[in-house]
Amino acid sequence: MTGASLHADHISLELDGRAVLSAVDVAFDAACLHALVGPNGAGKSSLMRILAQVLAPSNGRVLLDGQPLARFDPRQRARHVAYLPQDRQAAWPMPVRELVMLGRMPHGATVEQARPADWQAVEQALERTQVSALADRCVTQLSGGERARVMLARALATQAPVLLVDEPIAALDPHHQWLVMEVLKQEAQSGCTVVAVLHDLPLAARFADRIIMLDQGRVVARGDSVIVLTAQRLADVFAIAVRIEQDAHGIRLIQTGLVP
């Protein structure tokens, strides 16, 4: 997969007179899994919605390979940036395979007019997220965790060079949390630019190539896990006490308590 660089160029956002994001300037590189972390209300989901062009910033712009993403027409933008929001609800009762095929719409595909390459992309996405056995089930009959993996499959089926996923492991059991993180890592290793909002800091430390920490709408740290996830910073930003250990994969975070 040919990657693309995404740049949040001095993004600010005000909602109802409140500063949600303040001069956020972050470059997201190709072939890299970026974890966007921070406490509740830090502005993570708002930033993701701006990156996906679902929400317009008050100031700043989003650049894709140096070009303003807002200038792309909707179909062109959807071919370049796949977005999985927090909301995993399905609007219509349809078979899982058909829902995943919606990820091919930016390429002009429909269930009735899909090419072999479109069906191949769908089947690969179903297999990678371990929902092939659910392909003929109605999506509205699935559990929350099953539906979350189906929605990820739809985003993967687009085969966009940029993948934005907001809390992709919420509602998943530990096995499927690990599975999803492995899938995201594989996407990055294939050349994709992957940005994931994560609340599980140990998994972020284990899988992410780069971590961006937000607090009160500002970037307070960025870099690899050793640089960003320090005991002092986690105490200051998350009010948690942690013990940090080194292993073959980097660092392990063990929460030991709360910071008053």
C-alpha positions as CSV (number, residue, x, y, z in Angstrom):
1,M,0.0,0.0,0.0
2,T,1.3,3.5,-0.9
3,G,1.1,5.7,2.2
4,A,0.2,9.3,2.6
5,S,1.2,11.9,5.1
6,L,-1.5,13.6,7.1
7,H,-0.9,16.9,8.9
8,A,-3.0,18.7,11.5
9,D,-1.8,22.2,10.7
10,H,-2.3,24.5,13.7
11,I,-5.8,23.2,14.4
12,S,-8.0,25.1,16.8
13,L,-11.7,24.5,17.6
14,E,-14.2,26.4,19.7
15,L,-17.6,25.1,20.5
16,D,-20.2,27.2,22.4
17,G,-17.4,29.6,23.3
18,R,-15.2,26.9,24.8
19,A,-11.7,26.1,23.4
20,V,-11.8,22.4,22.6
21,L,-8.5,22.4,20.7
22,S,-5.8,25.0,20.7
23,A,-3.1,25.2,18.0
24,V,-2.7,21.5,17.5
25,D,0.1,20.9,15.1
26,V,0.9,17.2,14.5
27,A,2.2,15.3,11.5
28,F,1.1,11.7,11.0
29,D,3.5,9.8,8.9
30,A,2.9,6.9,6.5
31,A,3.8,3.4,7.6
32,C,3.2,4.4,11.2
33,L,0.7,3.5,13.9
34,H,-0.1,6.7,15.9
35,A,-1.9,6.4,19.2
36,L,-3.8,9.5,20.3
37,V,-4.2,9.4,24.0
38,G,-5.4,11.7,26.8
39,P,-8.0,11.9,29.5
40,N,-11.7,12.3,28.9
41,G,-12.5,15.7,27.4
42,A,-8.9,16.3,26.1
43,G,-10.2,16.8,22.5
44,K,-9.1,13.5,21.0
45,S,-12.4,12.6,19.2
46,S,-12.8,16.3,18.1
47,L,-9.4,16.1,16.5
48,M,-10.2,12.8,14.8
49,R,-13.5,14.3,13.4
50,I,-11.5,17.2,12.0
51,L,-8.9,14.9,10.4
52,A,-11.8,13.1,8.8
53,Q,-13.4,16.4,7.6
54,V,-16.6,15.5,9.5
55,L,-16.0,18.7,11.6
56,A,-14.6,22.0,10.4
57,P,-12.0,23.6,12.6
58,S,-12.3,27.2,13.8
59,N,-8.7,27.7,12.6
60,G,-6.1,25.7,10.8
61,R,-6.4,23.1,8.2
62,V,-5.7,19.4,7.4
63,L,-3.2,18.6,4.8
64,L,-2.9,15.3,2.9
65,D,0.5,15.0,1.2
66,G,0.7,18.8,1.5
67,Q,-2.6,19.4,-0.1
68,P,-5.6,20.9,1.8
69,L,-8.0,17.9,2.4
70,A,-11.0,20.3,2.4
71,R,-10.4,20.9,-1.3
72,F,-10.9,17.2,-2.2
73,D,-14.4,16.2,-3.4
74,P,-16.2,13.8,-1.1
75,R,-15.6,10.7,-3.1
76,Q,-11.9,11.5,-3.6
77,R,-11.6,12.2,0.1
78,A,-13.3,9.0,1.0
79,R,-10.9,7.0,-1.2
80,H,-7.9,8.6,0.6
81,V,-9.1,8.6,4.2
82,A,-11.2,5.8,5.9
83,Y,-12.8,6.8,9.2
84,L,-14.2,4.6,11.9
85,P,-16.1,6.8,14.4
86,Q,-17.0,5.9,18.0
87,D,-20.6,5.3,17.0
88,R,-20.9,1.7,15.9
89,Q,-24.6,1.7,15.2
90,A,-25.9,0.3,11.9
91,A,-28.5,2.5,10.2
92,W,-30.2,-0.4,8.2
93,P,-30.7,-4.1,8.8
94,M,-28.5,-5.7,6.1
95,P,-26.2,-8.7,5.9
96,V,-22.7,-8.1,7.2
97,R,-21.1,-8.8,3.8
98,E,-23.2,-6.1,2.2
99,L,-22.4,-3.6,5.0
100,V,-18.7,-4.2,4.5
101,M,-19.1,-3.7,0.8
102,L,-20.2,-0.1,1.6
103,G,-16.4,0.5,2.2
104,R,-15.9,0.1,-1.5
105,M,-18.4,2.8,-2.4
106,P,-15.7,5.5,-2.8
107,H,-14.3,3.3,-5.6
108,G,-17.7,3.2,-7.3
109,A,-18.7,-0.3,-6.2
110,T,-22.1,-1.5,-5.1
111,V,-23.3,-5.0,-4.2
112,E,-25.0,-5.2,-7.7
113,Q,-22.0,-3.8,-9.6
114,A,-18.9,-5.0,-7.6
115,R,-15.8,-6.1,-9.4
116,P,-13.8,-9.2,-8.4
117,A,-11.2,-6.8,-6.7
118,D,-14.0,-5.3,-4.6
119,W,-15.2,-8.7,-3.4
120,Q,-11.7,-9.7,-2.7
121,A,-11.2,-6.5,-0.5
122,V,-14.4,-7.3,1.4
123,E,-13.5,-11.0,2.0
124,Q,-10.0,-10.0,3.2
125,A,-11.4,-7.5,5.6
126,L,-13.9,-10.0,7.0
127,E,-11.2,-12.5,7.5
128,R,-8.7,-10.1,9.1
129,T,-11.3,-9.0,11.7
130,Q,-12.4,-12.6,12.2
131,V,-16.0,-12.0,11.2
132,S,-16.2,-14.2,8.1
133,A,-18.5,-16.6,9.9
134,L,-20.9,-13.6,10.4
135,A,-21.0,-12.6,6.8
136,D,-24.6,-13.7,6.1
137,R,-25.9,-12.5,9.5
138,C,-28.0,-9.3,9.8
139,V,-25.8,-6.6,11.3
140,T,-28.5,-5.5,13.7
141,Q,-28.5,-8.9,15.3
142,L,-24.9,-8.8,16.3
143,S,-23.4,-8.1,19.7
144,G,-21.7,-4.8,20.3
145,G,-18.2,-6.3,20.0
146,E,-19.1,-8.2,16.8
147,R,-20.6,-5.1,15.3
148,A,-17.4,-3.1,16.2
149,R,-15.3,-5.6,14.3
150,V,-17.7,-5.5,11.3
151,M,-17.4,-1.7,11.2
152,L,-13.6,-2.0,11.3
153,A,-13.9,-4.4,8.4
154,R,-15.9,-1.9,6.4
155,A,-13.1,0.7,7.0
156,L,-10.4,-1.7,6.0
157,A,-12.3,-2.7,2.8
158,T,-11.8,0.8,1.5
159,Q,-8.0,0.2,1.3
160,A,-7.4,3.9,1.9
161,P,-3.8,5.1,2.5
162,V,-5.0,6.8,5.7
163,L,-7.1,5.0,8.4
164,L,-8.6,6.9,11.3
165,V,-10.1,4.8,14.1
166,D,-11.8,6.3,17.2
167,E,-11.7,3.9,20.2
168,P,-11.5,0.8,18.0
169,I,-11.1,-1.6,20.9
170,A,-14.0,-0.3,23.0
171,A,-16.6,-3.0,23.9
172,L,-14.2,-5.8,22.9
173,D,-13.0,-8.6,25.0
174,P,-9.2,-9.0,25.6
175,H,-8.7,-11.5,22.8
176,H,-10.3,-9.2,20.2
177,Q,-8.7,-6.1,21.6
178,W,-5.3,-7.7,20.9
179,L,-6.6,-8.9,17.5
180,V,-7.7,-5.4,16.4
181,M,-4.4,-3.9,17.6
182,E,-2.5,-6.5,15.5
183,V,-4.6,-5.6,12.5
184,L,-3.9,-1.9,12.9
185,K,-0.2,-2.6,13.3
186,Q,-0.3,-4.7,10.1
187,E,-2.0,-1.8,8.3
188,A,0.8,0.5,9.3
189,Q,3.5,-2.0,8.4
190,S,1.9,-2.3,4.9
191,G,2.4,1.5,4.4
192,C,-0.8,2.9,5.7
193,T,-1.0,6.0,8.0
194,V,-3.0,4.8,11.0
195,V,-4.3,7.1,13.7
196,A,-6.1,5.5,16.7
197,V,-7.7,7.0,19.7
198,L,-6.9,4.7,22.6
199,H,-7.7,4.7,26.3
200,D,-5.8,1.5,27.0
201,L,-2.3,2.9,27.7
202,P,-0.6,-0.5,28.1
203,L,-1.8,-1.5,24.6
204,A,-0.8,1.9,23.2
205,A,2.7,1.3,24.7
206,R,2.8,-2.2,23.2
207,F,1.7,-1.5,19.7
208,A,2.0,2.2,18.7
209,D,5.0,3.4,16.8
210,R,4.3,7.0,18.0
211,I,2.1,8.4,20.8
212,I,0.5,11.8,20.8
213,M,-0.8,12.9,24.2
214,L,-3.5,15.6,24.4
215,D,-4.6,17.4,27.6
216,Q,-7.1,20.2,27.7
217,G,-7.0,20.6,23.9
218,R,-3.3,20.8,23.6
219,V,-0.5,18.5,22.6
220,V,1.6,17.9,25.8
221,A,3.9,15.2,24.5
222,R,4.7,13.2,21.3
223,G,7.1,10.6,20.4
224,D,7.7,6.9,21.2
225,S,6.3,5.3,24.3
226,V,9.5,5.7,26.4
227,I,9.5,9.4,25.8
228,V,5.7,10.1,26.2
229,L,4.5,7.6,28.8
230,T,6.6,8.6,31.8
231,A,5.5,8.1,35.4
232,Q,5.5,11.8,36.1
233,R,3.5,12.7,32.9
234,L,0.9,10.0,33.6
235,A,0.6,11.4,37.1
236,D,0.2,14.9,35.9
237,V,-2.2,14.2,33.0
238,F,-4.2,11.1,34.1
239,A,-3.7,11.4,37.9
240,I,-2.6,7.7,38.1
241,A,0.5,6.2,39.7
242,V,2.3,3.6,37.5
243,R,5.2,1.3,37.6
244,I,7.1,1.1,34.4
245,E,9.1,-2.0,33.3
246,Q,11.2,-2.7,30.3
247,D,10.7,-5.8,28.2
248,A,11.6,-7.0,24.7
249,H,8.7,-5.0,23.2
250,G,9.5,-1.7,24.9
251,I,7.8,-0.7,28.1
252,R,5.0,-2.2,30.3
253,L,2.8,0.0,32.4
254,I,1.4,-1.3,35.6
255,Q,-1.0,1.0,37.4
256,T,-0.5,0.9,41.1
257,G,-3.0,3.5,42.3
258,L,-4.4,7.0,41.9
259,V,-2.8,10.4,42.4
260,P,-4.9,12.7,44.6
